[in-house]
């Protein structure tokens, strides 16, 4: 581990030496990725009313998910093949194209095609943002940069639903996609000016088509699990997706061209245990983010806006905690990583105990505990995993930070959905169904959180960074 002087890790040093414009560019990319999904969720009832596709609501999420997972996994290699600048410009233009496709959609089919394209653009934007952070910022600044990324997500959590609500109230949901298309074009134009050549070393590597194809099957299985009304089918498809992901890791470890660092499946390494922790911990929180608003409205009589901002306590706690530990030296980071993972585990336990009958303040505190857990651990785990990567694996390993989390989120969503439907949620949002689901959605997340805690603990026990 490297010890950093305090003055070398401050915000002034981080934003010095010409890094400020690039820092803003990365934050813009994170904002586009975060806010778009939140705004789109808010306007979907308006989309359904206009295009007549209420039955296909879930496909808007599922299609986006397929595109995002595939693109996120390939972002690192893309940056090596065409360069970070060209890849980043392309990601913004693809996202803008998807937005225009949805904005001009005459029916739900065209709208869903646009969501898939947006997913590809979003996956590349978020994955390439991690690559940019890994190559543009010294290791001493990584925790602060990741803390700032968490802050952008927190702001998006607050403003996203509000922005979507404004467009919905105005009766012009299409304007949302014009708005984000314009931002994506600005992002691409800025990337042409701010990202120089040869930031990521060019490599004569091919495209890992075999792994991407198999990964695509896993993404489709997860998407089908997300829209399945049967808990048995959802769990079966989630299990199938996990099995396919395991096959991908095995093939990738032996392939000449690989998507992730070769040690990713080895839990005895910092990278392997770190990726495992990120995967499981991210899967833990999805149930609260998806079903929390519905539970709060049905069981505690909150308005949609009130429920949305109660759930936002999770993101706000994440942001505050991430900024609090942003200046932590590597020598003391292990303590915060373990503490954070323990807080994440406490989250579903507390929510299972309080969501059904507990007072609102305790539910908010439970959500904030889980959010703070991510804030305390996430950026520091990112920093440690990046420090463990060889120069050869730095691009694909950094984009893997996003791909692994996105896949964990998808697995968590499938499991939470199966638990909710098993409790009767699929039959309608009745009080009885909500009372049952408000327990089981969080009980089923506890094993995921426990796996994440054990993996995070193992990562912090491994000596060295390689």
Residue pairs with C-beta under 8 A, 6 or more apart in sequence:
1 330
1 331
1 387
1 465
2 139
2 140
2 330
2 387
3 329
3 330
3 331
4 140
4 329
4 330
6 327
7 13
8 140
9 140
9 141
9 143
9 144
9 327
9 329
10 327
11 144
13 141
14 23
14 137
14 141
14 144
14 145
15 23
19 136
19 137
21 190
21 194
22 132
22 136
22 194
22 195
23 145
23 148
25 132
25 187
25 190
25 191
25 194
25 195
26 129
26 132
26 133
26 145
26 149
27 148
27 149
27 152
28 183
28 186
28 187
28 190
29 88
29 91
29 92
29 125
29 126
29 128
29 129
29 187
30 126
30 129
30 149
30 152
30 153
31 152
31 155
31 156
31 183
32 92
32 95
32 122
32 125
32 180
32 183
32 184
32 187
33 122
33 125
33 126
33 129
34 152
34 153
34 156
34 157
34 160
35 156
35 159
35 160
35 163
35 180
36 99
36 118
36 122
36 180
37 64
37 122
37 160
38 156
38 157
38 160
38 161
38 164
39 160
39 161
39 163
39 164
39 167
39 176
39 180
40 60
40 115
40 164
40 176
41 61
41 161
41 164
42 160
42 161
42 163
42 164
42 165
42 168
43 164
43 167
43 168
43 173
43 176
44 57
44 60
45 168
46 167
46 168
46 171
46 173
47 53
47 60
47 108
47 111
47 173
48 54
48 57
48 108
50 173
51 105
51 107
51 108
51 111
52 107
52 108
53 107
53 108
53 111
56 108
56 112
58 226
58 227
59 112
59 115
59 227
60 111
60 112
60 115
61 226
62 223
62 224
62 226
62 227
63 112
63 113
63 115
63 116
63 119
63 223
64 115
64 116
64 118
64 119
64 122
65 119
65 219
65 222
65 223
65 226
65 406
65 410
66 116
66 119
66 216
66 219
66 220
66 223
67 115
67 116
67 117
67 118
67 119
67 120
67 121
67 122
67 123
68 119
68 120
68 122
68 123
68 126
68 406
69 123
69 215
69 218
69 219
69 222
69 403
69 406
69 407
69 410
70 120
70 123
70 212
70 215
70 216
70 219
71 91
71 119
71 120
71 121
71 122
71 123
71 124
71 127
72 123
72 124
72 126
72 127
72 399
72 402
72 403
72 406
73 123
73 127
73 211
73 212
73 215
73 259
73 260
73 399
73 400
73 403
74 124
74 127
74 207
74 208
74 212
74 259
74 399
75 87
75 91
75 123
75 124
75 126
75 127
75 128
75 130
75 131
75 399
75 402
75 403
76 127
76 131
76 259
76 395
76 396
76 397
76 398
76 399
76 400
77 205
77 207
77 208
77 257
77 259
77 395
77 396
78 87
78 90
78 124
78 128
79 87
79 128
79 131
79 200
79 395
79 399
80 200
80 201
80 202
80 203
80 205
80 395
80 396
81 87
81 202
81 203
81 205
81 207
82 90
83 197
83 198
83 199
83 200
83 202
84 128
84 131
84 132
84 135
84 195
84 199
84 200
85 191
85 192
85 195
85 196
85 197
85 199
87 124
87 128
88 125
88 128
88 132
88 187
88 188
88 191
88 195
89 188
89 191
89 192
90 124
90 188
91 121
91 124
91 125
91 128
91 188
92 121
92 125
92 184
92 185
92 187
92 188
92 191
93 121
93 184
93 185
93 188
94 117
94 120
94 121
94 124
95 117
95 118
95 120
95 121
95 122
95 124
95 125
95 180
95 181
95 184
96 121
96 180
96 181
96 182
96 184
96 185
96 188
97 117
97 121
98 114
98 115
98 116
98 117
98 118
98 119
98 120
98 121
99 114
99 118
99 177
99 178
99 180
99 181
99 184
100 114
100 177
100 178
100 181
101 110
101 111
101 113
101 114
101 117
102 110
102 111
102 114
102 115
102 118
102 174
102 177
103 114
103 174
103 175
103 176
103 177
103 178
103 181
104 110
104 174
105 111
105 113
105 114
114 177
121 184
123 402
123 403
123 406
125 187
126 402
126 406
127 399
127 402
127 403
128 399
129 149
129 402
130 382
130 398
130 399
130 401
130 402
131 200
131 395
131 398
131 399
132 195
132 199
133 142
133 145
133 146
133 149
133 398
134 142
134 386
134 389
134 394
134 395
134 397
134 398
135 199
135 200
135 394
135 395
135 398
136 199
137 145
139 383
139 386
139 387
142 379
142 382
142 383
142 386
143 325
143 326
143 327
143 328
143 333
143 379
143 380
143 383
144 326
144 327
146 322
146 326
146 378
146 379
146 382
146 383
147 319
147 322
147 323
147 325
147 326
147 375
147 379
148 323
148 326
149 379
150 318
150 319
150 322
150 323
150 374
150 375
150 378
150 379
151 319
151 322
151 323
153 315
153 318
153 319
154 312
154 315
154 316
154 318
154 319
155 319
157 312
157 314
157 315
157 316
158 309
158 312
158 315
158 316
161 305
161 308
163 176
164 176
165 305
167 173
167 175
167 176
167 179
200 395
201 391
203 392
205 257
206 256
206 257
207 257
208 252
208 255
208 257
208 258
208 259
210 251
210 255
211 248
211 251
211 252
211 255
211 258
211 259
212 259
214 244
214 247
214 248
214 251
215 244
215 245
215 248
215 259
217 244
218 240
218 241
218 244
218 245
218 248
218 407
219 241
219 410
221 237
221 238
221 240
221 241
221 244
222 237
222 238
222 241
222 407
222 410
222 411
222 413
222 414
223 410
224 233
224 237
225 233
225 234
225 235
225 237
225 238
225 241
225 414
225 417
225 418
226 234
226 410
226 413
226 414
226 417
228 234
228 237
228 417
229 421
229 426
230 421
231 417
231 418
231 419
231 421
231 422
231 426
232 418
234 414
234 415
234 417
234 418
234 421
235 414
235 415
235 418
237 414
238 411
238 414
238 415
238 418
241 410
241 411
241 414
242 411
245 407
248 259
249 260
249 264
249 265
250 265
252 258
252 259
252 260
252 262
252 264
253 262
253 264
253 265
258 396
259 396
259 400
259 403
260 275
260 396
260 397
260 400
260 403
260 404
261 271
261 389
261 390
261 393
261 396
261 397
261 400
262 393
263 269
263 271
263 272
264 271
264 272
264 275
264 400
265 272
266 272
267 273
267 276
267 455
267 458
268 462
269 388
269 462
269 466
270 384
270 385
270 387
270 388
270 459
270 462
270 464
270 465
270 466
271 385
271 388
271 389
271 397
273 455
273 456
273 458
273 459
273 462
274 381
274 384
274 385
274 388
274 455
274 456
274 459
275 385
275 400
275 404
276 451
276 452
276 455
277 341
277 377
277 381
277 452
277 453
277 455
277 456
277 459
278 378
278 381
278 401
278 404
278 405
278 408
278 452
279 404
279 405
279 407
279 408
279 411
279 452
280 408
280 448
280 449
280 451
280 452
280 455
281 341
281 344
281 373
281 374
281 377
281 378
281 408
281 448
281 449
281 452
281 453
281 456
282 404
282 405
282 408
282 409
282 412
283 408
283 409
283 411
283 412
283 415
283 445
283 448
283 452
284 344
284 345
284 347
284 348
284 370
284 412
284 445
284 448
284 449
284 452
285 314
285 344
285 347
285 370
285 371
285 374
285 412
285 445
286 409
286 412
286 413
286 416
287 348
287 412
287 413
287 415
287 416
287 419
287 420
287 441
287 442
287 444
287 445
288 311
288 314
288 347
288 348
288 351
288 367
288 370
288 441
288 442
289 311
289 314
290 413
290 416
290 417
291 416
291 420
291 425
291 437
291 438
291 441
292 307
292 310
292 311
292 355
292 367
293 304
293 307
293 308
293 310
293 311
294 307
294 429
294 434
295 355
295 356
295 434
295 437
295 438
296 302
296 306
296 307
296 310
296 311
296 360
296 363
297 303
297 304
297 307
298 429
298 430
298 431
298 434
299 355
299 356
299 431
299 434
299 435
299 438
300 360
300 363
302 310
302 360
310 360
310 363
310 364
310 367
311 367
313 364
313 367
313 368
313 371
314 367
314 368
314 370
314 371
315 371
316 368
316 371
317 367
317 368
317 369
317 370
317 371
317 372
317 375
318 371
318 372
318 374
318 375
318 378
319 375
320 372
320 375
321 340
321 371
321 372
321 373
321 374
321 375
321 376
322 374
322 375
322 376
322 378
322 379
323 375
324 375
324 376
325 333
325 336
325 375
325 376
325 379
325 380
326 379
328 336
328 380
330 383
330 384
330 387
333 380
333 383
333 384
334 460
336 376
336 377
336 380
337 376
337 377
337 380
337 381
337 384
337 456
337 459
337 460
338 377
338 453
338 456
338 457
338 460
339 373
339 376
339 377
340 372
340 373
340 374
340 375
340 376
340 377
340 378
340 380
340 456
341 373
341 377
341 452
341 453
341 456
341 457
342 373
342 453
343 369
343 370
343 372
343 373
343 376
344 370
344 373
344 374
344 377
344 449
344 452
344 453
345 373
345 446
345 449
345 450
345 452
345 453
346 366
346 369
346 370
346 373
347 366
347 367
347 369
347 370
347 371
347 373
347 449
348 370
348 442
348 443
348 445
348 446
348 449
349 442
349 446
350 362
350 365
350 366
350 369
350 370
351 363
351 366
351 367
351 370
351 442
352 439
352 442
352 443
352 446
353 366
354 362
354 363
354 366
355 363
355 366
355 438
355 439
355 442
356 435
356 438
356 439
377 456
381 456
381 459
382 401
384 459
384 465
385 397
385 401
386 394
386 397
386 398
386 401
387 465
388 465
388 466
389 397
389 398
390 466
412 445
412 448
415 444
415 445
415 448
416 441
416 444
416 445
418 444
419 437
419 440
419 441
419 443
419 444
420 426
420 437
420 440
420 441
422 440
423 433
423 436
423 437
423 439
423 440
423 441
424 430
424 432
424 433
424 436
424 437
425 433
425 434
425 437
427 433
